[in-house]
Amino acid sequence: MPFRTTVAAPGKVLVVGGYLVLDKKYNGLVIAVNSCVYTSVKTKKLDSLTNSFKVLVNSPQFTNGKWEYSVSLNTENNPPQSNTVLVEQDYTVSKNKNVFIETVLETFFGLLNYRNREEFESLKGTDLELLVVSDNDFYSQRHEFVDTIISSKKLSELPKFNFTKSSIEDVKKTGLGSSAALVTSLSSALMIHFGFVSKQSFLKNSGNNDDKYFVHGFSQYCHCLAQGKIGSGFDVSSAIFGSHIYQRFSPSSIEIAMQNKDPKSIMDAIDPKTKRIDSTAKNISIPNGFKLVLADVNAGSNTPSMVSKVLQWRKNNPKDSNELWEEISRNNTKIFSLFDTLVDESSKNQKLYDLAINKCSKTIASEWETTFQTETDCLLIIKLFSQIYETNNKVRKLMKLMGDKAGVEVEPDQQTKLLDQCLSSPGVIMAGVPGAGGYDAIYCMCLSEESAQLLESTVWKVPEFKVTPLLSRQSDSGCFVTEL
């Protein structure tokens, strides 16, 4: 067992496929970002043996970020071979529960005892120390900038893993998927530390492999159990595999395990050899020159209630909703296809591709085709850029229509005004409200770092929009072993 194991799991942005990813029939484009949640696991030997061992969790970015658990075997009225694992919180250390951490610990040590009782018994007389920290973009940093415009430069000057001055229950999140990244980071770190999977499988750029699929299944199970419902799973999938086109798993694949909560049912569900968790993560390359930029908007949305309202509308209006979702899906698929075509074009003639990027990054997207219609050399690429811009706008309108029909503000009028302004800034090819939409955040796809900087220094500085830039950029990488 290594002295210390640290794993980083990235946040995510669902830029295409909001709501539709809830249905296995449809796909979504989820982009991983370079902001991560980090979990470090350290085993510390003690001088005396006891019948239990402790797990000490420290998350120093919160006012109440300490938890302590005692882990032991429940031998009451049970034969030794069926002993279950007890994970009990010490409420003198912290009165608040962290259901995500506790669920992972209960599930993991149950599996460890089931698969390797000797290894589990060897932990008696040890403390397991967990450090959990997150990059600053997962949480709003507005508390650091009272009565001042927040810029990327000012955000970049904040300390890494900045103190939020908030409890974990009250912290304002930015929608990057902190709970999924936490579960994935913690699960991966424990699995590697105790030898369930190999460290080499989680080196950067190691590709997808059975070890990752195993941790993916475990993380999906724990995340669903902690939430008390079976979600689509795109956030956990992105935390494991990075950016990809996602198709969800069948809810039935983990329902029995969630009901029974016993190690055998869990192993049967998550073992890659059984292929019960049948989600897919299809690789997709973001075209060269495309820069994802994100912003926190000073408002809030209740995602669970928005999702339930949309699903209820769909149930009550099957014909109307299916027709609308099919149209949205056709346009989503067109965006995937255009991305692939642009990647091919850039590989065939990088010089012409770079020329098209250079020209379009300095011009408003709605004017690309008319402004550059005489540019015969790179006109094909410019037309592809225009098709992405137009198709993205179609998807926005259709999603807004769906929201209107369901009585949900998927793209509220205030956000529409902001996004339209963003798309009127030179070099912005796509914009939208990620995931379930609402007031929380926006994303933009720019054709150069310069167009991203111009967007921030103009549109995002308008006081009416209450926009705070995030520092995150897209990343191909899923979770990986690292050091703090």
Order of alpha helices (4+ residues) and beta strands (2+ residues): beta-beta-beta-beta-beta-alpha-alpha-beta-alpha-alpha-alpha-alpha-beta-alpha-alpha-beta-beta-alpha-alpha-alpha-alpha-alpha-alpha-beta-beta-alpha-beta-beta-beta
